[in-house]
Amino acid sequence: ICNLHSVTSLAAYQLAFFLSLLIIVWLSRDITRPISQLAKTANAVYAGDLSARVTLKGDKGTLTLDEDEEAGDPTRSREDDLTRLVRTFNTLIAKFEEREKQHSEFLSNVSHDLRTPVTSIGGFIEGMRDGTIPPDRYPYYLDIIKAESSRLEGLVNDLFADAGQDDSTSLRQEVFDLYELICQIKQSFEPMLADKAMDLEVNFDYRYEAPLRAVGDVAQLRRVLNNIIANAIRYVPAHGLILVGVEVGERLITVTVDDSGPGIPAEDLPYIFDRFYKADKSRGGEGSGLGLYIARALIQRHGQQIEAGRSSHLGGARICFTVARP
């Protein structure tokens, strides 16, 4: 009987030990699995995959910190520390990914804007070298080259500025002569226009003589007009026409850019200001699809409006935007 009792006790002890071991293994797997996921995701992020996230078994979505967390959601207080660590880790990755997207967008925008002054400067210098521009016109075109060089320097400075700053604080509002700005931009496009034997004409409001006072960030509004005109030159065929018009209202000035190109198809109009969108898919090698996107972003930053449609004068595209009056 004693031996039977000893055997029974030993068997019960072994069974209890085995069950305890199973419970420990089961609990440890619940702990080690998230840690393994954290390590795997961290390696993926280190390798450059900012879309990687940690997912826990049984969770349908990715765990992150959200507004409820910031507001002190009581249901979150019952979560274990490991789950909260996963939420924090995923949120940090999401913020890194968003910052990287903003940085890439900033670089794309600036690199797009660098093309126009570089093309203008190169065109004027080449014209002086091959004799297209006579020596007596050198001072005139050297002034344009100097202005384009200054604008190029400003864009390069923007490139090294803090790309993550609040755009609303970067506006430098000032009163300027809109007529003079348009004339300067027209001069800067002379090489590109000459390459395609195109004309760019201006049609100012006959009721208002120069100077026409407007309010805004001159550098950013210059980018707007540069991008719109450069886009028109790209799509208007040789010997075409671009018309820049100005209409003065009581509080606002409307600037329009009409061209004699093929125009914008009606089905593309809702998307023409979208990033990387190109209405003419067959010309995918031309342009970056950023020009009008940047123009809209800058105009909206000023609190103004920009629209696209068909030109009633020239039959091509028509882009118009508003500028504030002082």
C-alpha positions, 0 to 999 in steps of 0.5 A: 500500500505504501509503495502504491501511495508513493507511485501515485504521488510521484505520478501526480507530481510528474503530471503537475510538473508537466502541466506547469511546464506547458503553462509556462511554455504557453505563457512564454510564447505569448511574451516572446512572439511580440518581442520577436515581431518587434525585432523583425519589424525593427530590422525591416525599418533599419533596412528602409522599409518604413511600411513595416508594422508590428501586428499581434495575434488576434488583432485585426488592425495595426495597433497605434497610439491615436486620439483616444490614447491622447484623450486618456481612453480608460480602456487603454489603462487595462492593456499590458505594457507589451501591448502599449510598447507595440502601439508606441513602436508602430506610431513612431514608425508611422511618424517616420514614414510621414516625415520621409514622405514630406521630405521626398515631396519637398525635394521633388518640388524644389528640383522641379522648380530648378529646371526653369531658371537653369534652362533660361540661363543656359539658353541666354548664354548659348545665344551669346556664344553662337551670335544669336544675341548681338553684343549690344543686347548683352547688358539686357540679357545679363540682367535677366541672367542675374535675376534668374541666378538670384532666383536659383540661389533662393531655391537652393537655399530653400532646399537646405532650409527646414523642410518640415517647417509650418508652411503658413509661417514661411509666407513673406507677405509684401506689396509688389507690382504684379505687372513688373513680375509678369514682365520679368517672368516673360523675359526669363522664358525667352530661350524656351519660347525661341526653341519652339518659335512660340509667342508669349503675349501679355494682356493687362487690365486697361483700366489700371496702369502700372504699377499694379499693386498686389499682396503676396509672397513674390517668390512663391507667386513667381513659382506659380506663374513659372510652373503654369507657363512652363507647363503650357510651353511643354504642351503647346505645339511649335509656333503656338501662342500663350496669353497671360491676362490680368483682370482687376476686381475690387478685392482680388486680381485674377491672372489667367494663362491661356494657350493654343495647345490641345487643351485639357480633356474634360475627364482629366480636369478634376485631377489636373492639379493632383501630384504626378498626374499627366493628362496626356499619358502618351507623353509620359516622358515629358514633365514630372506631373508636379508643376500644377500640383505645386502651383495649387499648393502655393496658391492655397497657401495664400488663401486664394483660388486656382482653376483649370478649364478650356480657353475660350480665346485660344481653344487650348488650356486655361489656368486662372488664379487669384491674387489679393490686393492691398 
